Amino acid sequence: MAFIETLIVIFLILVIIAIFAKGVVIVQPYEQGLQIRLGQYIGRMNPGFRWIVPFISEVTKLDLRTQVIDVPSQEVITKDNSPTNVDAIIYIRVIDPEKAYFEVSNYRLATVALAQTSLRGIIGDMELDEVLYNRDVINTKLRDILDSETDQWGVKVERVEIKEVDPVEQVKNAMTEQTAAERARRAAILRADGDKRSAILKAEGLRQSMILEAEGERQSRVLKAEGERLGRILQAQGEAQGLRILSVGSQPLDNRAMTVLSLNALKTMANGQATKIIFPFEISQLIRQGAKFLGATEETAADIAGRPVMDEAILGDIPKREEVDAILKEIQDAIPQVSEDELKDTSKRKVTSPEKGPE
């Protein structure tokens, strides 16, 4: 009997231990427990070691950390009737365990289903190009819709990201052809614009070359004409000075001296090889002067005083070297200057132009 009683006691102890162990609940720091007893909600259970009445109580643990939910890829038709496969990733977090458990049977599955339907509606209102280039807009709209709908489930949608937008093969081929055509169009526009600018620059260069060439020729003609004019003036003034000196030097000579000089000139002319001699003065006057030379008397003072006096004012003012240099400097300053590079460029064009020939 004692042995049986001992077995019964040991069995009862084991049963009590098992019952006690059955009621032990450990809630992790990132979890929140919901205690239900006999079909009635008792309350939350904070993290740590907890004990409940076994067999009649139940504890449901909910993870309060941010959870990543993958939205499966689905085919969506855009506004311009382009079939596209789209998938996404959703980041959610439970903020109200009671609502997440009692208001919806499976908040994760419900969130995924809501994300798929909302994504089809958003992309259906956009064209394919907008879907490809405006992912941030899609992410923002989808997050706002999900956050508003899941709030009644005690779930917070923290972030939504479109993972991939994959058009179907036919759409990809059409996009490739469109991209190639657009690039060809841009290349043609750039090529035409380049040819236009090249023609403009070439015409502008030719115009500048012709202007510089004409300007250089004009300057050359002006300087040449001015030099010839000054040369003629100086030559005329030099001849006038020579005549003046000759006139002043011949004043002391009387008629006899002039007769001797004229005879000497005839002697020199007679020594030449010419068969015909032309006298540049009246020969009778020379003979008359020779006769007077043989038997004539000297001229009187009245004859010498009666000679006409030459007016030296007719020769004008003889310009000095400084005055001539000043005139030339004023002419050079009045003519526009052409740089050495422009003259070289003009000369190069003149050299290369004949080599090109007609195209």
C-alpha positions as CSV (number, residue, x, y, z in Angstrom):
1,M,0.0,0.0,0.0
2,A,2.8,2.4,0.9
3,F,4.3,1.8,-2.5
4,I,1.0,2.5,-4.3
5,E,0.5,5.7,-2.3
6,T,4.0,6.8,-3.2
7,L,3.3,6.3,-6.9
8,I,0.1,8.2,-6.6
9,V,1.8,11.1,-4.9
10,I,4.6,11.1,-7.5
11,F,2.0,11.0,-10.2
12,L,0.0,13.9,-8.7
13,I,3.2,15.9,-8.4
14,L,4.0,15.3,-12.0
15,V,0.5,16.3,-13.0
16,I,0.7,19.4,-10.9
17,I,4.1,20.2,-12.5
18,A,2.7,19.6,-16.0
19,I,-0.3,21.7,-15.3
20,F,1.9,24.5,-14.0
21,A,4.2,24.2,-17.0
22,K,1.2,24.3,-19.3
23,G,0.3,27.7,-17.9
24,V,3.8,29.2,-18.2
25,V,4.0,31.9,-21.0
26,I,7.2,33.8,-22.0
27,V,6.6,36.9,-24.0
28,Q,9.7,38.2,-25.9
29,P,10.7,41.9,-25.8
30,Y,9.5,42.6,-29.3
31,E,6.2,40.8,-28.8
32,Q,2.8,41.6,-27.3
33,G,0.5,38.9,-25.9
34,L,-3.2,38.8,-26.0
35,Q,-4.9,36.6,-23.3
36,I,-8.2,35.0,-23.9
37,R,-10.0,32.9,-21.3
38,L,-13.1,30.9,-21.9
39,G,-13.7,32.9,-25.1
40,Q,-13.4,36.3,-23.4
41,Y,-10.6,38.7,-24.0
42,I,-8.7,39.4,-20.7
43,G,-6.0,41.9,-21.8
44,R,-2.5,42.3,-23.0
45,M,0.5,40.6,-21.7
46,N,3.7,42.5,-21.5
47,P,7.1,41.0,-22.3
48,G,8.5,38.7,-19.7
49,F,7.6,35.6,-17.7
50,R,3.8,35.1,-17.3
51,W,1.5,32.4,-16.1
52,I,-2.0,31.7,-17.1
53,V,-4.7,29.3,-16.1
54,P,-4.0,26.3,-18.3
55,F,-6.5,24.6,-20.5
56,I,-9.0,27.4,-20.2
57,S,-6.8,30.3,-21.2
58,E,-5.0,31.0,-24.5
59,V,-2.3,33.6,-25.3
60,T,-1.7,34.9,-28.9
61,K,1.6,36.6,-29.5
62,L,2.0,39.4,-32.1
63,D,5.3,40.6,-33.4
64,L,5.6,44.4,-33.0
65,R,8.7,44.7,-35.2
66,T,8.7,46.1,-38.8
67,Q,7.8,43.3,-41.2
68,V,8.6,43.0,-44.8
69,I,5.9,41.7,-47.1
70,D,6.6,40.8,-50.7
71,V,3.8,41.7,-53.1
72,P,3.8,39.0,-55.9
73,S,4.3,40.1,-59.5
74,Q,1.1,40.7,-61.4
75,E,0.2,41.8,-64.9
76,V,-1.2,45.3,-65.1
77,I,-2.6,47.2,-68.1
78,T,-1.6,50.9,-68.2
79,K,-3.6,53.8,-69.5
80,D,-2.2,53.5,-73.0
81,N,-3.0,49.7,-73.1
82,S,0.5,48.5,-72.4
83,P,0.6,45.2,-70.4
84,T,3.2,45.4,-67.7
85,N,4.4,43.1,-64.9
86,V,4.7,44.9,-61.6
87,D,5.8,43.8,-58.1
88,A,6.5,45.6,-54.9
89,I,7.7,45.4,-51.3
90,I,5.7,46.7,-48.3
91,Y,7.1,47.6,-44.8
92,I,4.4,47.3,-42.1
93,R,4.3,47.3,-38.3
94,V,1.6,46.4,-35.9
95,I,0.7,49.3,-33.6
96,D,-2.5,48.0,-32.1
97,P,-2.4,44.2,-31.3
98,E,-6.1,44.0,-30.5
99,K,-7.2,45.4,-33.9
100,A,-4.6,43.3,-35.7
101,Y,-6.0,40.2,-34.1
102,F,-9.7,40.8,-33.7
103,E,-10.5,43.1,-36.8
104,V,-9.0,40.9,-39.5
105,S,-8.3,37.2,-39.7
106,N,-4.8,37.6,-41.3
107,Y,-3.5,41.2,-41.6
108,R,-0.5,40.2,-43.7
109,L,-2.6,38.5,-46.3
110,A,-5.1,41.3,-46.3
111,T,-2.4,43.9,-46.7
112,V,-0.9,42.0,-49.7
113,A,-4.3,41.7,-51.4
114,L,-5.1,45.3,-50.8
115,A,-1.7,46.3,-52.2
116,Q,-2.3,44.3,-55.4
117,T,-5.7,45.8,-56.1
118,S,-4.5,49.4,-55.3
119,L,-1.5,49.0,-57.5
120,R,-3.6,47.9,-60.4
121,G,-5.8,51.0,-60.0
122,I,-2.9,53.4,-59.7
123,I,-0.9,52.1,-62.7
124,G,-4.2,51.8,-64.7
125,D,-4.5,55.6,-64.5
126,M,-1.0,56.2,-65.8
127,E,0.8,55.8,-69.1
128,L,3.7,53.4,-69.5
129,D,6.3,56.2,-69.7
130,E,4.9,57.7,-66.5
131,V,5.1,54.4,-64.7
132,L,8.7,54.0,-65.8
133,Y,9.9,57.5,-64.8
134,N,7.6,58.3,-61.8
135,R,8.1,55.4,-59.4
136,D,8.3,57.8,-56.4
137,V,4.8,59.1,-57.2
138,I,3.5,55.5,-57.4
139,N,5.2,54.6,-54.1
140,T,3.7,57.7,-52.3
141,K,0.1,57.0,-53.6
142,L,0.2,53.3,-52.8
143,R,1.6,54.0,-49.3
144,D,-1.2,56.6,-48.5
145,I,-3.9,54.2,-49.7
146,L,-2.6,51.3,-47.7
147,D,-1.9,53.3,-44.6
148,S,-5.5,54.7,-44.7
149,E,-7.1,51.3,-45.1
150,T,-4.9,49.3,-42.7
151,D,-5.3,51.8,-39.9
152,Q,-8.6,50.1,-38.9
153,W,-6.6,46.8,-38.6
154,G,-4.1,48.4,-36.2
155,V,-1.3,48.1,-38.9
156,K,1.0,51.0,-39.9
157,V,2.4,51.0,-43.5
158,E,5.8,52.6,-43.1
159,R,7.1,52.3,-46.7
160,V,6.2,51.0,-50.1
161,E,8.7,50.4,-52.9
162,I,8.0,49.3,-56.5
163,K,10.6,46.6,-57.0
164,E,10.4,46.0,-60.8
165,V,8.4,47.3,-63.8
166,D,8.7,44.7,-66.6
167,P,6.7,45.3,-69.8
168,V,5.8,42.3,-71.9
169,E,8.1,41.3,-74.8
170,Q,6.0,43.1,-77.5
171,V,6.0,46.3,-75.6
172,K,9.8,46.0,-75.1
173,N,10.4,45.6,-78.8
174,A,8.2,48.6,-79.6
175,M,10.0,50.7,-77.0
176,T,13.4,49.7,-78.5
177,E,12.3,50.8,-82.0
178,Q,10.9,54.0,-80.6
179,T,14.2,54.7,-78.8
180,A,16.2,54.0,-81.9
181,A,14.0,56.3,-84.0
182,E,14.2,59.0,-81.4
183,R,18.0,58.8,-81.3
184,A,18.2,58.8,-85.1
185,R,16.0,61.9,-85.2
186,R,18.2,63.7,-82.6
187,A,21.3,62.7,-84.6
188,A,19.8,64.1,-87.8
189,I,18.8,67.4,-86.0
190,L,22.3,67.7,-84.5
191,R,23.9,67.0,-87.9
192,A,21.7,69.5,-89.7
193,D,22.4,72.1,-87.0
194,G,26.2,71.5,-87.3
195,D,26.0,71.9,-91.1
196,K,24.1,75.1,-90.6
197,R,26.5,76.5,-88.2
198,S,29.5,75.5,-90.3
199,A,28.0,77.2,-93.4
200,I,27.3,80.3,-91.3
201,L,30.8,80.5,-89.9
202,K,32.3,79.8,-93.4
203,A,30.2,82.6,-94.9
204,E,31.1,84.9,-92.0
205,G,34.8,84.1,-92.5
206,L,34.6,84.8,-96.2
207,R,32.9,88.1,-95.6
208,Q,35.5,89.1,-93.0
209,S,38.2,88.1,-95.5
210,M,36.7,90.1,-98.3
211,I,36.3,93.1,-96.0
212,L,39.9,92.9,-94.7
213,E,41.2,92.5,-98.3
214,A,39.2,95.5,-99.5
215,E,40.3,97.5,-96.6
216,G,43.9,96.6,-97.1
217,E,43.7,97.5,-100.8
218,R,42.0,100.8,-100.0
219,Q,44.7,101.6,-97.5
220,S,47.4,100.7,-100.0
221,R,45.8,102.9,-102.7
222,V,45.4,105.8,-100.3
223,L,49.0,105.6,-99.1
224,K,50.3,105.2,-102.7
225,A,48.3,108.2,-103.9
226,E,49.4,110.3,-101.0
227,G,53.0,109.3,-101.6
228,E,52.8,110.2,-105.2
229,R,51.2,113.5,-104.4
230,L,53.9,114.4,-101.8
231,G,56.5,113.2,-104.3
232,R,55.2,115.5,-107.0
233,I,55.0,118.4,-104.6
234,L,58.5,117.9,-103.5
235,Q,59.7,117.4,-107.0
236,A,58.0,120.6,-108.2
237,Q,59.4,122.5,-105.2
238,G,62.9,121.1,-106.0
239,E,62.6,122.2,-109.6
240,A,61.4,125.6,-108.5
241,Q,64.4,125.9,-106.1
242,G,66.7,124.9,-108.9
243,L,65.2,127.6,-111.2
244,R,65.4,130.1,-108.4
245,I,69.1,129.3,-107.8
246,L,69.8,129.5,-111.6
247,S,67.9,132.8,-111.8
248,V,69.8,134.3,-108.9
249,G,73.1,133.0,-110.3
250,S,72.5,134.3,-113.8
251,Q,71.7,137.8,-112.7
252,P,75.3,139.0,-112.6
253,L,76.0,137.7,-116.2
254,D,75.8,140.3,-118.9
255,N,74.9,139.9,-122.5
256,R,78.5,139.1,-123.4
257,A,78.8,136.3,-121.0
258,M,75.5,134.8,-122.2
259,T,76.8,135.1,-125.8
260,V,80.0,133.2,-124.9
261,L,78.0,130.5,-123.2
262,S,75.7,130.2,-126.2
263,L,78.7,129.8,-128.5
264,N,80.2,127.2,-126.3
265,A,76.9,125.3,-126.4
266,L,77.0,125.5,-130.2
267,K,80.5,124.1,-130.2
268,T,79.5,121.2,-128.1
269,M,76.5,120.4,-130.3
270,A,78.7,120.5,-133.4
271,N,81.0,117.8,-132.0
272,G,78.2,115.3,-131.9
273,Q,77.3,112.6,-134.4
274,A,73.9,113.9,-135.2
275,T,73.2,114.9,-138.9
276,K,70.4,117.3,-137.9
277,I,70.7,120.0,-135.2
278,I,67.8,121.9,-133.8
279,F,68.6,125.2,-132.0
280,P,66.3,126.0,-129.1
281,F,66.6,129.7,-129.5
282,E,66.6,132.4,-132.2
283,I,69.8,132.3,-134.2
284,S,69.5,135.9,-135.3
285,Q,69.6,137.1,-131.7
286,L,72.8,135.1,-131.2
287,I,74.4,136.6,-134.2
288,R,73.3,140.1,-133.0
289,Q,74.8,139.5,-129.6
290,G,78.0,138.2,-131.3
291,A,78.3,141.4,-133.3
292,K,77.8,143.5,-130.2
293,F,80.5,141.4,-128.5
294,L,83.0,142.2,-131.3
295,G,82.4,146.0,-131.3
296,A,79.9,146.8,-128.6
297,T,80.4,148.6,-125.4
298,E,79.4,147.5,-121.9
299,E,75.9,147.9,-120.6
300,T,75.2,151.0,-118.6
301,A,74.0,151.1,-115.0
302,A,70.6,152.2,-116.2
303,D,70.3,149.0,-118.2
304,I,71.2,146.9,-115.3
305,A,68.9,148.7,-113.0
306,G,66.1,148.4,-115.5
307,R,66.1,144.6,-115.4
308,P,62.9,143.0,-113.9
309,V,63.2,141.8,-110.4
310,M,61.8,138.2,-109.8
311,D,59.1,137.9,-107.0
312,E,60.3,135.0,-104.8
313,A,56.9,134.6,-103.2
314,I,55.7,132.7,-106.3
315,L,57.8,129.6,-105.2
316,G,55.7,129.2,-102.0
317,D,56.8,127.8,-98.6
318,I,59.2,124.9,-98.9
319,P,57.9,122.2,-96.4
320,K,60.4,120.9,-93.9
321,R,61.1,117.2,-93.2
322,E,59.3,117.3,-89.8
323,E,56.1,118.7,-91.5
324,V,56.1,115.9,-94.1
325,D,56.5,113.2,-91.4
326,A,53.6,114.8,-89.4
327,I,51.3,114.6,-92.5
328,L,52.2,111.0,-93.1
329,K,51.5,110.1,-89.5
330,E,48.1,111.8,-89.6
331,I,47.2,109.8,-92.7
332,Q,48.2,106.5,-91.0
333,D,46.2,107.3,-87.9
334,A,43.1,108.0,-89.9
335,I,43.2,104.6,-91.7
336,P,41.8,101.7,-89.6
337,Q,44.5,99.3,-88.5
338,V,44.5,95.6,-89.5
339,S,46.1,93.1,-87.2
340,E,48.9,90.9,-88.4
341,D,46.8,87.7,-87.7
342,E,43.9,89.0,-89.9
343,L,46.4,89.8,-92.7
344,K,47.9,86.3,-92.4
345,D,44.4,84.7,-92.4
346,T,43.5,86.7,-95.5
347,S,46.7,85.7,-97.3
348,K,46.1,82.0,-96.4
349,R,42.5,82.2,-97.8
350,K,43.8,83.8,-101.0
351,V,46.4,81.0,-101.4
352,T,44.1,78.1,-100.7
353,S,41.1,79.4,-102.7
354,P,42.4,78.6,-106.1
355,E,43.5,75.1,-105.0
356,K,39.9,74.1,-104.1
357,G,38.3,74.6,-107.5
358,P,34.7,74.2,-108.3
359,E,32.9,71.5,-106.3
